[in-house]
Amino acid sequence: MTFIKLKIKNFFKKFETVKILLGLKNTKKMFDLINKSKFNYYDEDKNQILINFKVDDKNYELITNKFDFRSHKISSGRQNHKILFLVKYLKKGYFFDIGSNYGEFSIVLQKTQNTVYAFEPNRYVFDCLKENSKNFINMKVFNKAISDIEGETLIKNKFLNSGGTSIEHKKLHKKIYSFQDFISSFNLPEIVKTIEIKRFMENELNNENEIINIKIDVEGHETSILENILSYKNLTKNKIFIMYESFNHHISDKNKMLNILKEFEQKNFLFVKIPSQIVDYDKFKHEYTPLDKINLDEDCEICLTNYDIFG
């Protein structure tokens, strides 16, 4: 989507009538997904279910929380194009799944990586992630939040919509326009331990010339994590790839994010922009994107790499 089209779309989305219509449309899509979802109980006492999804004609299963409406989206394959991109282009090394949710990325990527480190602070989701990882000896899971400091912080667990949990305390919806707005308005506050990403990498991966692949999905906390990675002592000595969600409503300080990306560029990192929606994927060209062509107002995945992923 061009910048002009995006501006026009965002302009009309400000009007109350448009918000209501979009809310009804999103609600219908959500209930269509729920009706199409086929699952079996994994543990009825714990209200855990099995969700099936397919990536590149291979079948996978995930244990999820029955009450989590977001988990029904997994079977639709909405993340497949991102997972396939990582499977195809990442060199074999260490995969950090920051904000792993139920482990959709981790379970697929563990087949192509030496070790997977999966971090999920939402304990209702983590219980399922732990079950999902138990058959993979190269998966290590942590019920902690990745941040730029070591310590503790308050998170608001989204019990009915696991995709919304974050350290960043965003304002709740003032009005309910869709079913997703409704389920996202419920949260269960909890104090969780935080891990400084730079320190964790330095403790776990002490050698130079390591290949480190990182996927970040932390609902608005990306800026702090990327800034912390910049101070990682082996940043220019290891081969590093980073993918993070760039949602325009996540970034509170776009200038700060842009300056961080410029620092990565100065350290010889190249960029790739991946569309967030599968419908755009057919038009996606597997090539590097100049930083000045990346629009931080666009919803997409931004990848940074200092090794040639296409080579």
SERO-4910 file (N, C-alpha, C, O; in steps of 0.05 Angstrom, whole numbers):
BEGIN
 pado doro    nc1    nc2    nc3   cac1   cac2   cac3    cc1    cc2    cc3    oc1    oc2    oc3
  Met    A     17    -24      0      0      0      0     18     25      0     36     27     16
  Thr    A     12     43    -18     28     67    -20     22     86      4      2     83     17
  Phe    A     41    104      8     38    122     31     13    139     28     -1    144     48
  Ile    A      6    148      4    -18    165     -1    -43    149      6    -61    159     19
  Lys    A    -44    124     -4    -68    107      1    -71    102     31    -93    101     42
  Leu    A    -48     98     45    -48     94     73    -59    118     88    -75    115    107
  Lys    A    -51    142     80    -60    166     92    -91    169     88   -105    177    107
  Ile    A   -100    163     64   -129    165     58   -145    145     75   -165    152     87
  Lys    A   -134    121     77   -147    100     93   -149    108    122   -170    106    135
  Asn    A   -126    118    133   -126    126    161   -144    150    167   -155    154    188
  Phe    A   -147    168    146   -164    191    149   -193    182    152   -207    192    170
  Phe    A   -203    164    135   -231    155    137   -236    138    162   -259    137    172
  Lys    A   -215    125    172   -219    109    196   -223    125    221   -230    114    242
  Lys    A   -221    151    219   -226    169    242   -256    174    246   -264    181    268
  Phe    A   -272    169    226   -300    176    227   -316    153    242   -310    130    238
  Glu    A   -334    161    259   -349    143    275   -364    121    259   -363     98    266
  Thr    A   -377    129    237   -391    110    221   -373     89    209   -379     65    208
  Val    A   -349     98    200   -330     80    188   -320     60    210   -316     37    204
  Lys    A   -315     71    234   -305     54    256   -326     32    262   -319      9    267
  Ile    A   -352     39    262   -373     20    268   -374     -1    246   -376    -25    252
  Leu    A   -373      7    221   -374    -12    199   -350    -31    199   -353    -55    195
  Leu    A   -326    -19    204   -302    -36    206   -304    -55    229   -295    -78    228
  Gly    A   -315    -46    251   -319    -63    275   -337    -86    269   -331   -109    278
  Leu    A   -359    -81    255   -377   -103    248   -364   -123    229   -368   -147    231
  Lys    A   -348   -112    210   -334   -129    191   -314   -147    206   -313   -171    201
  Asn    A   -299   -135    224   -279   -151    240   -292   -171    258   -282   -193    261
  Thr    A   -315   -164    269   -330   -183    286   -339   -207    270   -337   -230    279
  Lys    A   -349   -202    246   -358   -224    228   -335   -242    222   -337   -267    222
  Lys    A   -312   -230    215   -288   -246    208   -279   -263    232   -271   -286    228
  Met    A   -281   -252    256   -273   -267    280   -291   -291    284   -281   -313    290
  Phe    A   -317   -287    282   -336   -309    287   -335   -330    264   -340   -353    269
  Asp    A   -329   -321    240   -325   -340    218   -301   -358    224   -302   -382    219
  Leu    A   -279   -346    235   -256   -362    242   -262   -382    264   -253   -405    263
  Ile    A   -277   -373    284   -284   -390    306   -301   -414    297   -297   -436    306
  Asn    A   -319   -408    279   -337   -430    269   -321   -450    252   -327   -474    252
  Lys    A   -300   -440    238   -284   -458    221   -263   -474    237   -254   -495    228
  Ser    A   -256   -464    261   -236   -477    277   -245   -504    286   -267   -507    296
  Lys    A   -228   -524    282   -233   -551    292   -212   -558    312   -188   -556    306
  Phe    A   -220   -565    336   -201   -572    357   -211   -595    374   -235   -600    375
  Asn    A   -193   -607    388   -199   -627    408   -187   -619    434   -167   -604    435
  Tyr    A   -198   -629    456   -187   -623    482   -160   -637    485   -157   -660    479
  Tyr    A   -141   -622    496   -115   -634    503   -116   -641    533   -109   -663    542
  Asp    A   -126   -622    549   -130   -626    577   -155   -611    586   -154   -586    589
  Glu    A   -176   -625    589   -202   -612    594   -202   -598    621   -215   -577    624
  Asp    A   -188   -609    641   -187   -596    667   -173   -569    666   -180   -550    681
  Lys    A   -152   -567    649   -138   -542    646   -149   -524    624   -139   -503    619
  Asn    A   -171   -534    611   -183   -519    589   -163   -514    567   -162   -492    555
  Gln    A   -146   -534    561   -126   -532    540   -136   -548    516   -146   -571    519
  Ile    A   -134   -537    492   -143   -550    468   -121   -553    447   -100   -540    450
  Leu    A   -125   -569    427   -106   -572    405   -115   -557    381   -138   -562    372
  Ile    A    -99   -539    371   -105   -525    346    -86   -535    324    -62   -538    329
  Asn    A    -97   -541    301    -81   -550    279    -75   -527    260    -91   -510    255
  Phe    A    -50   -526    250    -43   -507    229    -23   -520    210    -10   -539    217
  Lys    A    -21   -508    187     -5   -520    166     14   -498    155      6   -476    150
  Val    A     40   -506    152     60   -488    140     75   -503    119     87   -524    124
  Asp    A     73   -493     94     87   -506     72     80   -535     69     97   -553     66
  Asp    A     53   -540     71     42   -567     68     51   -587     90     47   -611     87
  Lys    A     61   -576    112     68   -593    135     49   -586    157     43   -563    163
  Asn    A     38   -607    170     19   -603    192     32   -600    219     51   -614    225
  Tyr    A     22   -582    235     32   -577    262      8   -575    281    -15   -569    273
  Glu    A     13   -580    306     -7   -577    327      4   -559    349     27   -560    356
  Leu    A    -14   -543    360     -8   -526    382    -28   -530    404    -52   -531    399
  Ile    A    -19   -531    429    -37   -532    452    -42   -502    459    -23   -487    463
  Thr    A    -67   -494    461    -74   -467    467    -95   -466    489   -106   -487    497
  Asn    A   -100   -442    499   -120   -438    520   -148   -437    506   -152   -421    487
  Lys    A   -167   -452    516   -193   -453    504   -206   -425    503   -221   -419    484
  Phe    A   -201   -409    523   -215   -384    526   -202   -361    509   -212   -339    509
  Asp    A   -179   -368    497   -164   -347    481   -175   -347    453   -169   -364    437
  Phe    A   -191   -326    446   -203   -324    420   -181   -320    398   -185   -328    375
  Arg    A   -159   -308    406   -138   -303    386   -126   -329    376   -117   -330    353
  Ser    A   -127   -350    392   -115   -376    384   -129   -388    360   -117   -403    345
  His    A   -154   -380    355   -169   -391    332   -158   -380    306   -162   -392    285
  Lys    A   -143   -357    308   -132   -346    283   -108   -362    273   -100   -360    250
  Ile    A    -96   -378    291    -72   -394    284    -78   -413    261    -62   -415    242
  Ser    A   -101   -426    262   -108   -446    242   -113   -433    214   -113   -447    194
  Ser    A   -117   -407    213   -122   -393    188    -95   -389    173    -96   -381    149
  Gly    A    -73   -393    187    -47   -389    174    -39   -360    169    -24   -354    150
  Arg    A    -48   -342    186    -43   -314    182    -14   -306    185     -6   -285    176
  Gln    A      2   -323    199     30   -317    203     48   -333    183     72   -330    184
  Asn    A     36   -349    167     51   -368    150     72   -355    133     95   -365    131
  His    A     66   -333    120     85   -320    102    110   -310    116    132   -310    105
  Lys    A    107   -302    142    129   -293    157    146   -317    166    171   -317    164
  Ile    A    133   -338    175    147   -363    183    162   -374    159    186   -382    162
  Leu    A    149   -375    136    162   -386    112    187   -370    104    207   -381     96
  Phe    A    185   -344    107    207   -326    100    231   -333    118    254   -336    108
  Leu    A    226   -337    144    248   -343    163    259   -371    157    284   -375    157
  Val    A    242   -390    151    252   -417    145    269   -417    120    290   -431    119
  Lys    A    261   -402    100    275   -402     75    302   -387     76    321   -396     63
  Tyr    A    303   -365     91    327   -348     88    346   -347    113    369   -339    110
  Leu    A    337   -355    136    355   -353    159    376   -375    158    370   -398    152
  Lys    A    400   -367    163    422   -386    166    419   -401    193    408   -390    212
  Lys    A    429   -425    194    426   -441    218    442   -430    241    467   -425    238
  Gly    A    429   -425    263    443   -413    286    426   -415    311    415   -436    317
  Tyr    A    423   -393    325    407   -392    350    383   -373    345    386   -351    336
  Phe    A    359   -383    350    335   -368    345    322   -358    371    316   -374    389
  Phe    A    319   -332    373    306   -320    397    278   -312    389    274   -295    372
  Asp    A    258   -324    402    230   -319    396    220   -302    420    211   -313    440
  Ile    A    221   -276    416    214   -257    438    185   -249    435    177   -236    416
  Gly    A    168   -258    454    139   -256    451    129   -279    435    117   -276    414
  Ser    A    135   -303    444    131   -327    428    102   -337    427     95   -353    410
  Asn    A     85   -326    446     58   -335    447     58   -366    451     71   -375    470
  Tyr    A     43   -381    436     42   -410    440     65   -425    426     67   -449    429
  Gly    A     82   -410    412    106   -423    400    102   -430    371    116   -448    360
  Glu    A     84   -415    357     79   -420    329    105   -419    312    110   -436    296
  Phe    A    120   -397    316    145   -394    302    166   -414    312    180   -427    296
  Ser    A    168   -417    338    189   -433    350    188   -462    341    208   -474    334
  Ile    A    164   -474    340    160   -502    334    169   -508    305    180   -529    299
  Val    A    163   -489    287    172   -493    259    201   -487    256    215   -503    243
  Leu    A    212   -466    269    240   -458    266    259   -477    280    283   -478    273
  Gln    A    250   -492    300    269   -509    315    280   -531    297    301   -542    303
  Lys    A    267   -536    274    277   -556    256    301   -546    240    317   -562    229
  Thr    A    304   -520    238    325   -508    221    346   -493    237    365   -483    226
  Gln    A    343   -492    264    361   -477    281    374   -495    302    363   -516    309
  Asn    A    397   -487    312    411   -503    332    395   -504    359    389   -525    370
  Thr    A    389   -480    368    374   -477    393    354   -454    390    359   -434    378
  Val    A    330   -459    402    309   -438    403    305   -429    431    301   -446    449
  Tyr    A    306   -403    436    300   -391    462    273   -377    459    271   -357    444
  Ala    A    253   -386    473    226   -375    470    218   -361    496    220   -373    518
  Phe    A    209   -336    494    202   -320    518    173   -312    516    164   -300    496
  Glu    A    158   -318    537    129   -311    538    121   -304    567    121   -322    583
  Pro    A    115   -279    572    109   -270    600     81   -277    609     76   -280    633
  Asn    A     62   -280    591     34   -286    598     33   -315    608     36   -334    592
  Arg    A     28   -319    634     30   -346    646      9   -364    636     13   -389    636
  Tyr    A    -14   -354    628    -36   -371    617    -28   -382    590    -35   -405    583
  Val    A    -13   -367    575     -2   -376    550     22   -393    554     26   -413    540
  Phe    A     39   -385    573     64   -400    578     59   -429    586     74   -447    577
  Asp    A     38   -434    601     32   -462    609     29   -479    584     37   -503    584
  Cys    A     16   -468    564     12   -482    538     39   -484    523     45   -505    512
  Leu    A     54   -462    522     80   -462    508     98   -483    520    112   -497    505
  Lys    A     98   -486    546    115   -507    559    107   -535    549    125   -551    544
  Glu    A     82   -540    546     72   -565    536     81   -569    507     89   -590    498
  Asn    A     79   -547    491     85   -548    463    115   -554    458    122   -565    437
  Ser    A    132   -546    477    161   -548    473    173   -574    484    196   -580    478
  Lys    A    157   -589    499    169   -611    515    180   -634    497    197   -650    507
  Asn    A    172   -636    472    182   -657    455    206   -648    438    216   -664    421
  Phe    A    215   -623    442    237   -613    426    261   -606    445    260   -588    461
  Ile    A    282   -622    443    305   -619    461    320   -593    456    335   -584    474
  Asn    A    317   -581    433    331   -556    427    315   -531    432    322   -510    423
  Met    A    292   -534    446    276   -511    453    278   -506    483    274   -523    500
  Lys    A    285   -480    490    286   -472    518    265   -449    521    266   -429    507
  Val    A    247   -453    541    225   -434    544    228   -419    571    237   -431    590
  Phe    A    220   -394    571    223   -377    594    197   -361    599    187   -348    581
  Asn    A    186   -363    623    162   -348    631    171   -320    641    165   -313    664
  Lys    A    185   -306    624    195   -279    631    192   -260    608    188   -269    585
  Ala    A    193   -235    613    191   -214    593    219   -204    585    235   -200    602
  Ile    A    223   -201    559    249   -190    550    246   -159    550    226   -148    542
  Ser    A    267   -146    561    266   -117    563    295   -107    560    313   -120    550
  Asp    A    299    -82    569    325    -70    568    337    -68    596    358    -56    600
  Ile    A    323    -80    616    333    -80    643    327   -108    656    309   -122    648
  Glu    A    343   -114    677    337   -138    693    320   -129    717    327   -109    730
  Gly    A    299   -144    723    283   -136    747    256   -148    745    252   -171    737
  Glu    A    236   -132    753    208   -140    752    191   -117    741    199    -94    742
  Thr    A    169   -124    729    151   -104    718    122   -114    719    118   -138    721
  Leu    A    104    -96    716     75   -103    715     67   -108    686     72    -91    669
  Ile    A     55   -130    681     42   -134    655     13   -139    659      4   -146    681
  Lys    A     -3   -134    638    -31   -139    639    -37   -162    620    -40   -158    596
  Asn    A    -40   -186    632    -46   -209    616    -73   -207    602    -93   -203    615
  Lys    A    -73   -211    576    -98   -212    561   -107   -241    561    -98   -257    545
  Phe    A   -126   -247    578   -134   -275    582   -151   -284    557   -149   -308    550
  Leu    A   -167   -267    546   -184   -274    523   -172   -268    496   -182   -276    476
  Asn    A   -150   -252    496   -137   -245    471   -107   -244    476    -96   -222    482
  Ser    A    -93   -267    474    -65   -269    482    -47   -251    466    -24   -246    475
  Gly    A    -55   -242    443    -38   -225    426    -33   -197    437    -17   -183    426
  Gly    A    -47   -189    458    -45   -162    467    -29   -157    492    -26   -135    501
  Thr    A    -16   -178    503     -1   -175    527     25   -160    522     40   -165    503
  Ser    A     31   -140    539     55   -124    535     64   -111    561     48   -106    579
  Ile    A     90   -104    562    100    -88    583     90    -59    581     84    -46    601
  Glu    A     87    -51    556     76    -24    551     47    -23    559     31    -40    550
  His    A     39     -4    576     12     -3    586     -4     17    569     -6     41    574
  Lys    A    -16      5    548    -32     21    530    -59     27    541    -69     12    558
  Lys    A    -71     48    533    -98     55    542   -118     35    531   -116     26    508
  Leu    A   -138     29    548   -159     11    539   -177     26    519   -178     50    518
  His    A   -191     10    503   -210     22    484   -231     39    498   -244     30    517
  Lys    A   -233     64    490   -254     81    501   -281     72    492   -301     74    507
  Lys    A   -283     62    468   -308     51    457   -304     24    446   -282     17    436
  Ile    A   -324      7    447   -323    -20    436   -335    -20    408   -359    -15    405
  Tyr    A   -318    -25    388   -328    -25    360   -330    -54    349   -345    -59    330
  Ser    A   -315    -72    361   -315    -99    350   -313   -119    373   -307   -111    396
  Phe    A   -317   -144    367   -315   -165    387   -286   -166    398   -282   -172    421
  Gln    A   -267   -161    380   -239   -161    389   -233   -138    408   -218   -142    427
  Asp    A   -245   -115    404   -242    -93    423   -253   -102    451   -242    -96    472
  Phe    A   -276   -117    450   -289   -125    475   -271   -145    490   -266   -141    514
  Ile    A   -261   -166    477   -244   -185    491   -217   -174    499   -205   -183    518
  Ser    A   -208   -153    485   -182   -141    492   -184   -123    516   -164   -114    527
  Ser    A   -209   -116    524   -212    -98    547   -210   -113    574   -209   -100    595
  Phe    A   -208   -139    573   -204   -155    598   -175   -161    602   -161   -170    584
  Asn    A   -165   -155    626   -137   -162    632   -134   -170    661   -149   -162    678
  Leu    A   -113   -186    665   -107   -196    692    -78   -187    699    -59   -200    690
  Pro    A    -75   -165    714    -48   -155    721    -32   -175    736    -42   -190    752
  Glu    A     -5   -174    731     13   -192    744     41   -181    743     49   -169    724
  Ile    A     57   -185    764     85   -177    765    101   -200    753     99   -223    761
  Val    A    118   -194    733    135   -214    720    164   -206    721    170   -182    723
  Lys    A    181   -225    720    210   -219    718    218   -211    690    207   -221    671
  Thr    A    237   -193    688    246   -184    661    276   -192    658    291   -194    677
  Ile    A    283   -198    633    310   -205    626    321   -184    606    307   -177    587
  Glu    A    345   -174    612    357   -156    593    368   -172    570    385   -190    573
  Ile    A    359   -166    546    366   -183    522    396   -183    517    407   -204    511
  Lys    A    409   -160    519    438   -158    514    453   -176    533    471   -191    525
  Arg    A    446   -175    559    460   -191    579    455   -221    575    473   -237    578
  Phe    A    431   -228    567    424   -256    563    440   -267    540    451   -289    542
  Met    A    442   -252    518    458   -262    495    487   -264    502    501   -283    493
  Glu    A    497   -245    518    526   -246    525    532   -270    544    553   -281    543
  Asn    A    512   -277    560    516   -300    578    513   -327    563    528   -346    569
  Glu    A    494   -328    545    488   -353    531    507   -358    507    515   -381    501
  Leu    A    513   -336    493    529   -339    468    553   -321    470    554   -298    462
  Asn    A    574   -333    482    598   -317    488    618   -315    465    636   -299    465
  Asn    A    614   -332    444    634   -334    423    628   -314    401    605   -305    397
  Glu    A    649   -307    386    645   -290    363    638   -308    339    640   -333    340
  Asn    A    629   -296    318    621   -310    293    597   -329    296    594   -347    281
  Glu    A    581   -324    317    556   -338    320    535   -327    301    536   -304    293
  Ile    A    515   -343    294    492   -334    279    469   -332    298    460   -352    309
  Ile    A    459   -307    301    437   -302    320    413   -291    305    415   -269    292
  Asn    A    391   -305    306    367   -296    292    345   -290    313    340   -306    331
  Ile    A    333   -266    310    315   -256    331    288   -247    318    288   -233    299
  Lys    A    267   -257    330    240   -247    322    227   -234    347    226   -246    368
  Ile    A    219   -209    343    208   -193    366    178   -187    361    171   -175    340
  Asp    A    162   -194    380    133   -188    378    124   -181    406    114   -199    421
  Val    A    127   -156    414    123   -148    442    103   -125    445    103   -111    465
  Glu    A     86   -121    425     64   -102    427     72    -75    438     60    -65    457
  Gly    A     91    -62    425     98    -35    431    124    -31    447    132     -8    451
  His    A    137    -53    455    162    -50    471    187    -55    453    209    -58    463
  Glu    A    182    -55    427    204    -61    408    227    -40    409    250    -48    408
  Thr    A    220    -15    413    241      6    412    262      1    434    286      3    429
  Ser    A    253     -5    458    272     -9    481    289    -33    476    313    -33    482
  Ile    A    278    -54    465    293    -79    460    314    -74    438    337    -83    441
  Leu    A    306    -62    417    325    -56    395    348    -38    404    371    -42    397
  Glu    A    341    -18    420    362      0    430    381    -15    448    405    -10    447
  Asn    A    371    -34    464    389    -50    481    407    -68    465    430    -72    472
  Ile    A    397    -80    443    413    -97    426    436    -82    413    457    -93    408
  Leu    A    432    -56    409    454    -39    397    479    -39    414    501    -35    404
  Ser    A    475    -44    441    499    -43    459    510    -71    464    527    -75    480
  Tyr    A    499    -91    449    510   -119    452    539   -119    442    545   -110    420
  Lys    A    557   -130    459    585   -128    454    595   -141    428    614   -132    416
  Asn    A    581   -162    419    589   -176    395    571   -169    371    568   -185    352
  Leu    A    558   -146    372    539   -138    351    552   -139    323    539   -148    304
  Thr    A    576   -129    321    589   -128    295    606   -153    289    617   -156    267
  Lys    A    609   -170    310    626   -194    306    610   -219    300    621   -238    289
  Asn    A    584   -218    307    567   -241    302    549   -234    278    545   -211    271
  Lys    A    538   -255    265    519   -252    244    491   -250    256    482   -270    269
  Ile    A    478   -228    253    453   -223    267    431   -216    248    434   -200    229
  Phe    A    407   -228    253    383   -221    238    361   -215    259    359   -229    279
  Ile    A    346   -193    254    324   -185    272    299   -180    256    300   -166    236
  Met    A    277   -191    264    250   -184    253    233   -173    275    231   -185    297
  Tyr    A    221   -150    270    203   -139    291    178   -128    278    178   -120    255
  Glu    A    156   -127    293    131   -116    284    132    -86    284    139    -74    304
  Ser    A    125    -74    262    124    -45    260     95    -37    255     87    -33    232
  Phe    A     80    -35    277     52    -26    275     52      4    283     63     12    303
  Asn    A     39     20    266     40     49    271     29     57    298     37     77    309
  His    A     10     41    309     -2     48    335     16     39    358     10     45    381
  His    A     37     24    352     56     14    372     77     35    379     85     38    402
  Ile    A     85     50    359    109     67    362    101     94    373     88    110    359
  Ser    A    108    100    398    100    126    410    119    148    401    112    171    400
  Asp    A    144    140    395    164    160    387    178    150    362    198    136    362
  Lys    A    166    158    339    177    149    313    205    159    308    221    146    295
  Asn    A    211    183    318    238    194    313    259    178    328    280    173    317
  Lys    A    252    168    352    271    152    367    275    125    352    298    116    350
  Met    A    254    113    342    257     88    327    273     92    302    290     76    295
  Leu    A    268    114    288    283    120    263    313    123    269    330    114    254
  Asn    A    319    137    291    348    141    299    361    114    306    384    110    300
  Ile    A    346     96    319    356     69    325    362     54    299    383     42    297
  Leu    A    344     55    280    348     41    255    372     53    240    387     39    227
  Lys    A    376     79    242    399     92    229    425     83    242    445     79    229
  Glu    A    425     78    268    449     68    282    455     39    272    478     33    268
  Phe    A    434     23    268    439     -4    257    450     -1    228    468    -17    221
  Glu    A    440     18    213    450     22    186    479     30    186    495     20    169
  Gln    A    487     47    205    515     55    208    533     31    215    558     32    210
  Lys    A    521     10    227    536    -14    234    534    -35    212    537    -59    217
  Asn    A    527    -26    188    526    -43    164    503    -63    164    505    -84    152
  Phe    A    481    -56    177    457    -72    175    440    -64    150    438    -40    144
  Leu    A    429    -84    137    411    -79    114    383    -85    124    379    -98    144
  Phe    A    363    -76    108    335    -78    116    318    -93     96    323    -91     71
  Val    A    298   -107    106    278   -119     89    251   -113    101    247   -114    125
  Lys    A    231   -106     84    204   -100     94    186   -122     84    185   -129     61
  Ile    A    171   -134    103    153   -156     97    124   -147    103    119   -137    125
  Pro    A    105   -151     85     78   -143     90     66   -159    113     72   -182    116
  Ser    A     49   -146    129     37   -160    152     15   -179    144     11   -200    157
  Gln    A      2   -173    122    -21   -189    114    -14   -207     91      2   -200     73
  Ile    A    -24   -232     92    -19   -251     71    -28   -242     43    -16   -249     23
  Val    A    -49   -226     43    -60   -217     17    -40   -201      1    -42   -200    -24
  Asp    A    -21   -189     15     -1   -172      1     24   -188     -7     41   -178    -21
  Tyr    A     25   -213      2     50   -228      0     57   -235    -29     81   -237    -36
  Asp    A     38   -238    -46     43   -245    -74     59   -223    -88     74   -229   -107
  Lys    A     56   -199    -79     71   -176    -91     98   -171    -78    113   -154    -87
  Phe    A    103   -186    -58    128   -182    -43    152   -192    -58    153   -215    -67
  Lys    A    172   -175    -61    197   -182    -74    218   -188    -52    222   -172    -34
  His    A    232   -210    -54    252   -217    -35    278   -202    -41    295   -211    -56
  Glu    A    279   -178    -30    303   -162    -35    305   -142    -12    287   -138      4
  Tyr    A    329   -129    -10    333   -109     11    319    -83      4    314    -76    -19
  Thr    A    311    -69     26    297    -44     23    314    -22     35    321    -24     58
  Pro    A    320      0     20    335     22     32    320     33     56    295     35     55
  Leu    A    334     42     76    321     52    100    303     76     94    282     79    106
  Asp    A    311     93     75    294    116     69    268    109     54    251    126     49
  Lys    A    265     83     47    241     74     34    222     60     54    201     51     46
  Ile    A    231     58     79    215     45     99    198     66    113    208     86    123
  Asn    A    171     62    113    152     81    125    143     70    152    130     49    153
  Leu    A    150     84    173    143     75    200    113     78    206    104     69    227
  Asp    A     98     90    188     69     92    191     55     68    179     30     65    182
  Glu    A     70     50    167     58     27    154     60      2    172     80     -3    185
  Asp    A     38    -13    173     38    -38    188     52    -59    172     44    -67    150
  Cys    A     75    -69    182     91    -89    168    111   -101    188    112    -93    211
  Glu    A    126   -120    178    149   -131    193    174   -119    181    178   -119    157
  Ile    A    192   -108    198    217    -97    189    239   -115    198    241   -122    221
  Cys    A    256   -123    179    279   -141    185    305   -126    182    308   -110    163
  Leu    A    323   -131    200    350   -119    200    370   -142    199    367   -161    214
  Thr    A    390   -140    182    410   -162    181    437   -151    173    440   -134    156
  Asn    A    458   -163    186    485   -156    179    499   -179    164    523   -179    160
  Tyr    A    483   -200    157    493   -221    140    475   -224    116    451   -217    117
  Asp    A    485   -234     94    471   -235     69    451   -258     69    458   -281     63
  Ile    A    426   -253     76    406   -274     78    398   -285     51    389   -308     48
  Phe    A    401   -269     30    393   -277      3    415   -291    -12    411   -302    -34
  Gly    A    440   -289     -1    463   -300    -15    466   -330    -11    485   -342    -21
***
